[in-house]
Amino acid sequence: MAKVFSLQGCMAVGKTTAAQYIQKNMPQVYVSFEENAAVIKEIAVRQLDKNIFADYVEIQKLFIANETERFKKAQLHPYTLMDFGAEEIEFYTLHYPIAVKKYWPVQQALQTELKALQACMPDKILFLEADAEVLKNRKEADTLRSRTFFSYYITHLMPLKKVWFAQKTNVDFLNVSRLTPCQVGCRVQQWIEANS
């Protein structure tokens, strides 16, 4: 039976770098990176605005459908590591409106989609965390991504995110503030091996 792992945490914490380490050092593990380009393009084509409730519902339907397809691919492999998995889509779907002080009935509007998403949850989640200053320095050093949402994300969504994931029984936490990228990758590898 397929086993799915997921890396979780803030932007710039090192999830993708750790996933790349696993891809290189654990060939038995299929690594699934975020694949959102088609969704983002569709949002732009349809001119959907995430600050309008009806549009937000449509946007999250697109993200959820994309994630369920991604999970299907993961099921083709004995072991998969997700660079953000279905748990991220669920968290964002339910908490983004709260973070921007919009108290929409998201759960009711997306009841069917959220139920489908629940079937795509990883078996184990490793939440990488780091000090705010470390995250800021890493974000500024990464010239390949704009991360325009970073400041708002770290201030408004991360506090909600830590509480949300701390309540789950399948989540482990790893502080990577004082670890090199290679050390983080090694710790992720050890975590996968311990839970396989």
C-alpha positions in Angstrom: 0.0 0.0 0.0 1.3 3.5 -1.0 2.6 5.7 1.8 2.5 9.4 1.5 4.7 11.9 3.4 4.5 15.6 3.2 6.8 18.6 4.1 5.0 21.5 5.7 6.0 24.9 7.0 6.4 28.5 6.1 7.6 30.0 2.8 11.5 30.0 2.6 11.9 27.4 5.3 13.6 25.0 2.9 10.9 22.5 2.0 11.8 22.4 -1.7 15.5 22.1 -1.0 14.8 19.2 1.4 12.6 17.5 -1.2 15.3 17.9 -3.8 17.8 16.2 -1.4 15.4 13.3 -1.0 15.0 13.0 -4.7 18.7 12.7 -5.1 19.4 10.5 -2.1 16.4 8.2 -1.8 15.6 6.9 -5.3 12.9 4.6 -3.8 10.9 7.7 -2.9 8.8 9.5 -5.5 9.0 13.3 -4.9 6.0 15.3 -5.9 6.7 19.1 -6.2 3.9 21.6 -6.2 2.3 21.8 -9.7 0.1 24.9 -9.6 1.0 26.6 -12.9 -2.2 25.4 -14.7 -4.4 26.5 -11.9 -2.8 30.0 -11.7 -3.2 30.4 -15.4 -6.9 29.4 -15.2 -7.5 31.9 -12.4 -5.9 34.6 -14.6 -7.9 33.7 -17.7 -11.1 33.7 -15.7 -10.1 36.9 -13.9 -11.1 35.4 -10.5 -10.6 37.5 -7.4 -9.8 35.7 -4.2 -11.3 38.6 -2.2 -14.7 38.0 -3.6 -16.5 35.0 -2.0 -18.0 33.4 -5.2 -14.6 33.8 -6.9 -12.7 32.4 -3.9 -14.9 29.3 -4.0 -14.2 28.8 -7.7 -10.4 29.3 -7.1 -10.3 26.7 -4.3 -12.3 24.3 -6.4 -9.5 24.5 -9.0 -6.8 24.0 -6.3 -8.6 21.1 -4.8 -9.2 19.3 -8.1 -5.5 19.8 -9.0 -4.5 18.4 -5.6 -6.7 15.3 -6.0 -5.1 14.6 -9.4 -1.6 15.0 -7.8 -2.5 12.5 -5.1 -3.6 10.0 -7.7 -0.1 10.1 -9.2 1.4 9.6 -5.7 -0.7 6.4 -5.3 1.3 4.8 -8.2 4.4 4.7 -6.0 5.2 2.8 -2.8 6.6 5.9 -1.1 5.9 9.6 -2.0 7.2 12.8 -0.5 5.0 15.8 -1.2 6.4 19.4 -1.2 3.2 20.6 0.4 0.3 18.2 0.1 -3.5 18.2 0.5 -3.2 19.4 4.0 -1.9 22.7 2.7 -4.9 23.2 0.4 -7.2 22.3 3.2 -5.5 24.7 5.6 -5.4 27.6 3.1 -9.0 27.0 2.0 -10.4 27.3 5.5 -8.0 29.9 7.0 -7.2 32.4 4.3 -10.5 34.2 4.6 -10.1 34.3 8.4 -6.6 35.8 8.0 -8.1 38.6 5.8 -11.1 39.1 8.2 -13.7 37.7 5.8 -15.9 35.2 7.7 -17.3 33.4 4.7 -19.2 30.0 4.9 -16.4 28.3 3.0 -16.9 24.9 4.6 -20.5 24.8 3.6 -19.8 26.1 0.0 -17.0 23.5 -0.5 -18.4 20.6 1.4 -18.2 18.1 -1.4 -14.7 19.3 -2.5 -13.3 19.3 1.0 -14.6 15.7 1.5 -12.7 14.6 -1.6 -9.6 16.4 -0.4 -9.8 14.5 3.0 -9.2 11.3 1.0 -5.9 12.7 -0.2 -4.3 13.5 3.2 -0.7 12.3 3.8 0.1 9.6 6.3 2.8 11.7 8.0 3.6 15.4 7.9 6.9 17.0 8.9 6.5 20.6 9.8 9.7 22.5 9.2 9.9 25.7 11.3 12.5 28.4 11.7 12.9 31.7 13.5 11.3 34.7 11.8 14.7 36.4 11.1 16.1 33.2 9.5 13.0 33.0 7.2 13.3 36.6 6.2 17.0 36.2 5.4 16.3 33.1 3.3 13.5 34.8 1.5 15.7 37.7 0.6 18.5 35.4 -0.6 16.2 33.5 -2.9 16.2 35.6 -6.1 14.3 32.9 -8.1 10.9 33.5 -6.4 9.2 36.8 -5.8 7.2 35.7 -2.7 5.2 39.0 -2.6 2.8 37.4 -0.2 5.6 36.5 2.3 5.2 39.3 4.9 1.4 38.9 5.1 1.8 35.1 5.2 4.3 35.0 8.1 2.3 37.6 10.1 -1.2 36.4 9.6 -1.3 32.9 8.4 1.7 31.2 10.1 0.3 31.7 13.7 -3.0 30.0 12.6 -1.0 27.3 10.7 1.1 26.3 13.7 -1.9 25.9 15.9 -3.8 24.0 13.2 -1.0 21.5 12.6 0.0 21.1 16.3 -3.5 19.7 16.9 -3.0 16.8 14.4 -1.7 13.5 15.6 0.3 12.7 12.4 2.5 15.8 12.5 6.1 16.0 13.7 8.0 19.3 14.0 11.6 20.1 13.2 13.3 23.4 13.8 15.7 24.1 11.0 17.0 27.5 12.1 20.5 26.3 12.9 20.7 23.5 10.3 22.4 23.6 6.9 20.3 22.6 3.8 22.2 19.3 3.8 21.5 18.7 7.4 17.9 19.4 6.9 17.8 16.9 4.0 19.5 14.3 6.1 17.0 14.8 9.0 14.1 14.5 6.5 15.6 11.3 5.2 15.9 9.9 8.7 12.3 10.8 9.4 11.1 9.1 6.3 13.1 6.0 7.1 11.8 5.9 10.7 8.2 6.1 9.5 8.4 3.8 6.5 
